[in-house]
């Protein structure tokens, strides 16, 4: 019985992780230096441009710009769903990175259908609520 072929060595995999971390650092530096509200080279939300409806990601770049400048309340105003999800993403990312640095197998992402459905419902409800023009829902819409 033959062993299965090796598709990617651990070294190749760790170089992809390093490239991803480097891309994240470069993105954060660009967001630190260039305000999305004042610079036109950032992409625009096509849903908002064509319909005037805020998608769940609207305000995410401005939120990240505020976060890298330490303005957490402003970031929450731009996109609270993104800001509140970042600690969960960071915990998984750090677990993955520490496993790669220790030479262990990266922890698999086990996601059951129920949490995915709950996340989908949260995103849909957030999108609906942030597009209601009355108070207090206007707090969920990204600021000017």
MDAnalysis code that builds the backbone (N, CA, C; Angstrom):
import MDAnalysis as mda
import numpy as np

u = mda.Universe.empty(432, n_residues=144, atom_resindex=np.repeat(np.arange(144), 3), trajectory=True)
u.add_TopologyAttr("name", ["N", "CA", "C"] * 144)
u.add_TopologyAttr("resid", np.arange(1, 145))
u.add_TopologyAttr("resname", ["UNK", "UNK", "UNK", "UNK", "UNK", "UNK", "UNK", "UNK", "UNK", "UNK", "UNK", "UNK", "UNK", "UNK", "UNK", "UNK", "UNK", "UNK", "UNK", "UNK", "UNK", "UNK", "UNK", "UNK", "UNK", "UNK", "UNK", "UNK", "UNK", "UNK", "UNK", "UNK", "UNK", "UNK", "UNK", "UNK", "UNK", "UNK", "UNK", "UNK", "UNK", "UNK", "UNK", "UNK", "UNK", "UNK", "UNK", "UNK", "UNK", "UNK", "UNK", "UNK", "UNK", "UNK", "UNK", "UNK", "UNK", "UNK", "UNK", "UNK", "UNK", "UNK", "UNK", "UNK", "UNK", "UNK", "UNK", "UNK", "UNK", "UNK", "UNK", "UNK", "UNK", "UNK", "UNK", "UNK", "UNK", "UNK", "UNK", "UNK", "UNK", "UNK", "UNK", "UNK", "UNK", "UNK", "UNK", "UNK", "UNK", "UNK", "UNK", "UNK", "UNK", "UNK", "UNK", "UNK", "UNK", "UNK", "UNK", "UNK", "UNK", "UNK", "UNK", "UNK", "UNK", "UNK", "UNK", "UNK", "UNK", "UNK", "UNK", "UNK", "UNK", "UNK", "UNK", "UNK", "UNK", "UNK", "UNK", "UNK", "UNK", "UNK", "UNK", "UNK", "UNK", "UNK", "UNK", "UNK", "UNK", "UNK", "UNK", "UNK", "UNK", "UNK", "UNK", "UNK", "UNK", "UNK", "UNK", "UNK", "UNK", "UNK", "UNK", "UNK"])
u.atoms.positions = np.array([
    [0.843, -1.171, 0.000],
    [0.000, 0.000, 0.000],
    [0.894, 1.242, 0.000],
    [0.632, 2.138, -0.935],
    [1.449, 3.342, -1.067],
    [0.906, 4.470, -0.206],
    [1.819, 5.321, 0.215],
    [1.419, 6.514, 0.981],
    [0.841, 7.547, 0.024],
    [-0.116, 8.310, 0.481],
    [-0.682, 9.348, -0.390],
    [0.359, 10.425, -0.691],
    [0.245, 11.046, -1.843],
    [1.232, 12.079, -2.186],
    [1.093, 13.298, -1.285],
    [2.217, 13.950, -1.047],
    [2.222, 15.167, -0.249],
    [1.916, 16.331, -1.184],
    [0.818, 17.020, -0.915],
    [0.409, 18.113, -1.782],
    [1.160, 19.401, -1.477],
    [1.398, 19.667, -0.230],
    [2.129, 20.879, 0.150],
    [2.907, 20.572, 1.422],
    [4.152, 20.938, 1.408],
    [4.948, 20.710, 2.600],
    [4.589, 21.739, 3.667],
    [4.999, 21.435, 4.890],
    [4.742, 22.354, 5.994],
    [5.417, 23.698, 5.755],
    [6.571, 23.671, 5.101],
    [7.297, 24.912, 4.814],
    [6.514, 25.786, 3.843],
    [5.922, 25.174, 2.794],
    [5.115, 25.937, 1.851],
    [3.894, 26.523, 2.552],
    [3.291, 25.737, 3.429],
    [2.103, 26.201, 4.141],
    [2.450, 27.378, 5.047],
    [3.566, 27.292, 5.751],
    [3.943, 28.386, 6.641],
    [4.309, 29.642, 5.858],
    [4.802, 29.495, 4.635],
    [5.100, 30.685, 3.838],
    [3.812, 31.386, 3.415],
    [2.742, 30.622, 3.192],
    [1.441, 31.245, 2.898],
    [0.913, 31.991, 4.116],
    [1.101, 31.420, 5.285],
    [0.670, 32.086, 6.518],
    [1.463, 33.370, 6.710],
    [2.764, 33.304, 6.475],
    [3.609, 34.491, 6.595],
    [3.178, 35.561, 5.596],
    [2.868, 35.152, 4.375],
    [2.403, 36.109, 3.359],
    [1.075, 36.735, 3.785],
    [0.196, 35.947, 4.373],
    [-1.078, 36.481, 4.850],
    [-0.894, 37.477, 5.977],
    [-0.007, 37.172, 6.909],
    [0.275, 38.094, 8.015],
    [0.902, 39.377, 7.482],
    [1.810, 39.252, 6.540],
    [2.444, 40.427, 5.938],
    [1.409, 41.291, 5.204],
    [0.503, 40.661, 4.468],
    [-0.558, 41.405, 3.767],
    [-1.460, 42.120, 4.766],
    [-1.754, 41.480, 5.887],
    [-2.575, 42.111, 6.922],
    [-1.869, 43.325, 7.515],
    [-0.574, 43.210, 7.767],
    [0.192, 44.338, 8.304],
    [0.225, 45.492, 7.304],
    [0.449, 45.189, 6.043],
    [0.469, 46.234, 5.014],
    [-0.898, 46.915, 4.922],
    [-1.977, 46.121, 4.969],
    [-3.326, 46.696, 4.917],
    [-3.579, 47.617, 6.112],
    [-3.123, 47.223, 7.284],
    [-3.323, 48.063, 8.471],
    [-2.506, 49.346, 8.383],
    [-1.300, 49.277, 7.810],
    [-0.481, 50.481, 7.637],
    [-1.165, 51.434, 6.648],
    [-1.684, 50.896, 5.543],
    [-2.394, 51.733, 4.572],
    [-3.617, 52.364, 5.226],
    [-4.371, 51.580, 5.995],
    [-5.541, 52.134, 6.676],
    [-5.153, 53.160, 7.728],
    [-3.994, 52.990, 8.347],
    [-3.540, 53.963, 9.327],
    [-3.187, 55.290, 8.650],
    [-2.531, 55.201, 7.509],
    [-2.045, 56.407, 6.843],
    [-3.091, 57.135, 6.010],
    [-4.042, 56.400, 5.436],
    [-5.001, 56.995, 4.513],
    [-6.430, 56.770, 4.983],
    [-7.108, 57.850, 5.313],
    [-8.482, 57.801, 5.791],
    [-9.425, 57.452, 4.632],
    [-10.231, 56.388, 4.771],
    [-11.171, 56.034, 3.705],
    [-12.209, 57.119, 3.417],
    [-12.473, 57.984, 4.372],
    [-13.432, 59.075, 4.158],
    [-12.866, 60.168, 3.263],
    [-11.542, 60.244, 3.177],
    [-10.905, 61.336, 2.436],
    [-10.132, 60.891, 1.198],
    [-9.923, 59.608, 1.025],
    [-9.132, 59.105, -0.102],
    [-10.014, 58.244, -0.998],
    [-9.965, 58.514, -2.281],
    [-10.863, 57.870, -3.219],
    [-10.392, 56.561, -3.806],
    [-9.228, 56.044, -3.389],
    [-8.749, 54.815, -4.004],
    [-9.329, 53.555, -3.358],
    [-10.047, 53.711, -2.248],
    [-10.691, 52.559, -1.622],
    [-11.933, 52.167, -2.423],
    [-12.277, 50.868, -2.430],
    [-13.474, 50.457, -3.167],
    [-14.741, 50.981, -2.504],
    [-15.752, 51.230, -3.303],
    [-17.050, 51.681, -2.800],
    [-18.011, 50.508, -2.806],
    [-18.956, 50.533, -1.910],
    [-19.967, 49.482, -1.831],
    [-20.931, 49.649, -3.001],
    [-20.971, 48.656, -3.875],
    [-21.825, 48.755, -5.058],
    [-23.307, 48.693, -4.688],
    [-23.657, 47.969, -3.613],
    [-25.056, 47.935, -3.192],
    [-25.499, 49.322, -2.753],
    [-24.670, 50.001, -1.968],
    [-25.031, 51.337, -1.508],
    [-25.040, 52.342, -2.665],
    [-24.061, 52.245, -3.552],
    [-23.981, 53.175, -4.682],
    [-25.205, 53.040, -5.587],
    [-25.654, 51.816, -5.828],
    [-26.758, 51.614, -6.765],
    [-28.139, 51.727, -6.128],
    [-28.264, 51.356, -4.836],
    [-29.595, 51.325, -4.220],
    [-29.759, 52.257, -3.026],
    [-28.658, 52.679, -2.411],
    [-28.744, 53.474, -1.192],
    [-28.964, 52.631, 0.052],
    [-28.883, 51.310, -0.087],
    [-29.064, 50.394, 1.039],
    [-27.691, 50.035, 1.597],
    [-27.563, 50.105, 2.930],
    [-26.311, 49.720, 3.572],
    [-26.225, 48.199, 3.664],
    [-25.118, 47.646, 3.193],
    [-24.888, 46.205, 3.332],
    [-24.264, 45.961, 4.710],
    [-24.092, 44.699, 5.124],
    [-23.482, 44.447, 6.432],
    [-22.039, 44.932, 6.527],
    [-21.369, 45.122, 5.398],
    [-19.976, 45.558, 5.415],
    [-19.782, 47.052, 5.267],
    [-20.856, 47.791, 4.988],
    [-20.716, 49.240, 4.815],
    [-20.136, 49.863, 6.085],
    [-19.136, 50.685, 5.914],
    [-18.474, 51.345, 7.031],
    [-17.321, 50.555, 7.614],
    [-17.040, 49.361, 7.069],
    [-15.991, 48.507, 7.634],
    [-14.605, 49.131, 7.498],
    [-14.312, 49.748, 6.342],
    [-12.995, 50.376, 6.182],
    [-12.827, 51.551, 7.133],
    [-13.869, 52.357, 7.273],
    [-13.786, 53.487, 8.205],
    [-13.692, 52.990, 9.644],
    [-14.367, 51.865, 9.943],
    [-14.273, 51.279, 11.284],
    [-12.851, 50.800, 11.566],
    [-12.242, 50.137, 10.591],
    [-10.871, 49.661, 10.782],
    [-9.899, 50.838, 10.893],
    [-10.125, 51.887, 10.108],
    [-9.285, 53.091, 10.214],
    [-9.390, 53.670, 11.623],
    [-10.592, 53.725, 12.150],
    [-10.775, 54.241, 13.507],
    [-10.102, 53.338, 14.532],
    [-10.199, 52.028, 14.332],
    [-9.578, 51.102, 15.286],
    [-8.060, 51.225, 15.308],
    [-7.433, 51.338, 14.139],
    [-5.970, 51.441, 14.144],
    [-5.510, 52.773, 14.723],
    [-6.414, 53.718, 14.849],
    [-6.102, 54.985, 15.515],
    [-6.582, 54.994, 16.963],
    [-7.122, 53.863, 17.438],
    [-7.533, 53.738, 18.828],
    [-8.886, 54.335, 19.159],
    [-9.680, 54.650, 18.168],
    [-11.002, 55.251, 18.401],
    [-12.071, 54.157, 18.306],
    [-12.263, 53.440, 19.408],
    [-13.157, 52.285, 19.429],
    [-14.614, 52.714, 19.272],
    [-15.031, 53.776, 19.939],
    [-16.431, 54.218, 19.830],
    [-16.767, 54.661, 18.410],
    [-15.854, 55.347, 17.751],
    [-16.090, 55.734, 16.362],
    [-16.179, 54.488, 15.481],
    [-15.332, 53.505, 15.736],
    [-15.375, 52.261, 14.962],
    [-16.703, 51.546, 15.164],
    [-17.192, 51.527, 16.403],
    [-18.499, 50.916, 16.666],
    [-19.604, 51.633, 15.915],
    [-19.488, 52.930, 15.776],
    [-20.503, 53.691, 15.053],
    [-20.490, 53.357, 13.565],
    [-19.313, 53.146, 12.994],
    [-19.225, 52.855, 11.568],
    [-19.735, 51.453, 11.234],
    [-19.333, 50.449, 12.021],
    [-19.793, 49.083, 11.765],
    [-19.609, 48.254, 13.028],
    [-20.634, 48.241, 13.865],
    [-20.524, 47.549, 15.152],
    [-20.434, 46.039, 14.983],
    [-21.052, 45.482, 13.957],
    [-20.977, 44.040, 13.749],
    [-19.537, 43.602, 13.485],
    [-18.828, 44.345, 12.667],
    [-17.425, 44.027, 12.397],
    [-16.593, 44.148, 13.669],
    [-16.741, 45.238, 14.378],
    [-15.926, 45.481, 15.575],
    [-16.177, 44.406, 16.627],
    [-17.443, 44.004, 16.799],
    [-17.764, 42.990, 17.798],
    [-17.311, 41.592, 17.373],
    [-17.122, 41.369, 16.075],
    [-16.665, 40.050, 15.615],
    [-15.141, 39.926, 15.618],
    [-14.424, 41.026, 15.671],
    [-12.964, 40.980, 15.600],
    [-12.303, 40.170, 16.727],
    [-12.760, 40.252, 17.979],
    [-12.117, 39.413, 19.007],
    [-12.214, 37.920, 18.701],
    [-13.344, 37.468, 18.161],
    [-13.487, 36.053, 17.822],
    [-12.538, 35.661, 16.682],
    [-12.449, 36.528, 15.685],
    [-11.531, 36.266, 14.581],
    [-10.077, 36.288, 15.050],
    [-9.761, 37.196, 15.963],
    [-8.392, 37.295, 16.482],
    [-8.009, 36.052, 17.280],
    [-8.921, 35.548, 18.092],
    [-8.627, 34.348, 18.887],
    [-8.334, 33.172, 17.967],
    [-9.167, 32.974, 16.940],
    [-8.908, 31.876, 16.018],
    [-7.602, 32.094, 15.262],
    [-7.370, 33.310, 14.801],
    [-6.145, 33.598, 14.064],
    [-4.902, 33.371, 14.904],
    [-4.940, 33.778, 16.165],
    [-3.782, 33.570, 17.043],
    [-3.571, 32.092, 17.353],
    [-4.653, 31.341, 17.527],
    [-4.519, 29.896, 17.730],
    [-3.876, 29.247, 16.512],
    [-4.316, 29.658, 15.338],
    [-3.782, 29.112, 14.090],
    [-2.305, 29.471, 13.949],
    [-1.983, 30.735, 14.193],
    [-0.602, 31.194, 14.052],
    [0.314, 30.530, 15.066],
    [-0.127, 30.386, 16.313],
    [0.720, 29.748, 17.320],
    [0.946, 28.280, 16.994],
    [-0.057, 27.610, 16.457],
    [0.128, 26.214, 16.055],
    [1.136, 26.116, 14.923],
    [1.065, 27.043, 13.969],
    [2.012, 27.012, 12.863],
    [3.439, 27.293, 13.337],
    [3.589, 28.228, 14.273],
    [4.926, 28.561, 14.768],
    [5.524, 27.432, 15.602],
    [4.660, 26.667, 16.291],
    [5.132, 25.540, 17.088],
    [5.374, 24.292, 16.246],
    [5.021, 24.351, 14.968],
    [5.210, 23.198, 14.102],
    [4.108, 22.167, 14.225],
    [3.022, 22.522, 14.891],
    [1.890, 21.603, 15.025],
    [0.928, 21.790, 13.857],
    [0.013, 20.857, 13.759],
    [-1.042, 20.967, 12.758],
    [-1.975, 22.103, 13.181],
    [-2.355, 22.941, 12.239],
    [-3.255, 24.056, 12.540],
    [-4.600, 23.509, 12.980],
    [-5.216, 24.151, 13.976],
    [-6.516, 23.658, 14.449],
    [-7.570, 23.787, 13.351],
    [-8.333, 22.740, 13.132],
    [-9.354, 22.818, 12.087],
    [-10.490, 23.751, 12.518],
    [-11.110, 24.318, 11.543],
    [-12.247, 25.186, 11.798],
    [-13.499, 24.329, 11.783],
    [-13.936, 23.925, 12.980],
    [-15.142, 23.113, 13.096],
    [-16.324, 24.050, 13.305],
    [-17.147, 24.157, 12.299],
    [-18.334, 24.994, 12.410],
    [-19.530, 24.122, 12.113],
    [-20.411, 24.062, 13.083],
    [-21.628, 23.280, 12.908],
    [-22.676, 24.130, 12.206],
    [-23.692, 23.501, 11.631],
    [-24.711, 24.252, 10.892],
    [-25.493, 25.261, 11.745],
    [-25.743, 24.949, 12.998],
    [-26.543, 25.844, 13.843],
    [-25.843, 27.194, 14.050],
    [-24.552, 27.236, 14.428],
    [-23.893, 28.544, 14.553],
    [-23.849, 29.322, 13.241],
    [-23.716, 28.629, 12.120],
    [-23.721, 29.321, 10.834],
    [-25.082, 29.947, 10.589],
    [-26.135, 29.218, 10.894],
    [-27.490, 29.764, 10.726],
    [-27.715, 30.959, 11.649],
    [-27.229, 30.867, 12.881],
    [-27.375, 31.986, 13.820],
    [-26.617, 33.196, 13.305],
    [-25.394, 32.987, 12.822],
    [-24.611, 34.088, 12.264],
    [-25.313, 34.701, 11.058],
    [-25.869, 33.881, 10.209],
    [-26.595, 34.371, 9.038],
    [-27.803, 35.214, 9.461],
    [-28.539, 34.756, 10.460],
    [-29.697, 35.513, 10.959],
    [-29.238, 36.836, 11.563],
    [-28.142, 36.827, 12.326],
    [-27.615, 38.061, 12.925],
    [-27.231, 39.060, 11.843],
    [-26.560, 38.587, 10.798],
    [-26.144, 39.480, 9.708],
    [-27.364, 40.048, 8.983],
    [-28.365, 39.219, 8.729],
    [-29.572, 39.692, 8.041],
    [-30.323, 40.702, 8.902],
    [-30.490, 40.399, 10.189],
    [-31.195, 41.325, 11.088],
    [-30.430, 42.636, 11.213],
    [-29.105, 42.552, 11.333],
    [-28.278, 43.755, 11.400],
    [-28.458, 44.608, 10.144],
    [-28.472, 43.954, 8.989],
    [-28.643, 44.677, 7.725],
    [-30.002, 45.352, 7.657],
    [-31.034, 44.661, 8.069],
    [-32.380, 45.247, 8.044],
    [-32.469, 46.416, 9.017],
    [-31.986, 46.215, 10.235],
    [-32.100, 47.267, 11.258],
    [-31.302, 48.512, 10.896],
    [-30.134, 48.354, 10.302],
    [-29.322, 49.538, 9.995],
    [-29.880, 50.345, 8.832],
    [-30.853, 49.794, 8.131],
    [-31.479, 50.512, 7.023],
    [-32.835, 51.113, 7.384],
    [-33.274, 50.954, 8.621],
    [-34.514, 51.591, 9.072],
    [-34.185, 53.047, 9.394],
    [-34.904, 54.008, 8.780],
    [-34.512, 55.414, 8.912],
    [-34.823, 56.065, 10.262],
    [-35.548, 55.421, 11.152],
    [-35.915, 56.056, 12.419],
    [-34.956, 55.727, 13.548],
    [-35.102, 56.511, 14.623],
    [-34.298, 56.272, 15.817],
    [-34.819, 55.017, 16.504],
    [-34.063, 54.223, 17.159],
    [-32.630, 54.267, 17.422],
    [-31.805, 53.546, 16.352],
    [-32.458, 53.102, 15.275],
    [-31.783, 52.300, 14.261],
    [-30.756, 53.092, 13.465],
    [-30.879, 54.406, 13.428],
    [-29.906, 55.212, 12.700],
    [-28.513, 55.126, 13.324],
    [-28.435, 54.689, 14.579],
    [-27.123, 54.510, 15.208],
    [-26.358, 53.354, 14.566],
    [-27.075, 52.410, 13.943],
    [-26.420, 51.275, 13.304],
    [-25.896, 51.604, 11.904],
    [-26.428, 52.662, 11.313],
    [-25.981, 53.072, 9.979],
    [-24.621, 53.745, 10.100],
    [-23.725, 53.484, 9.133],
    [-22.411, 54.140, 9.214],
    [-22.549, 55.643, 9.090],
    [-21.780, 56.349, 9.904],
    [-21.842, 57.819, 9.906],
    [-21.253, 58.426, 8.654],
    [-21.412, 59.713, 8.519],
    [-20.877, 60.400, 7.342],
    [-19.356, 60.440, 7.324],
])
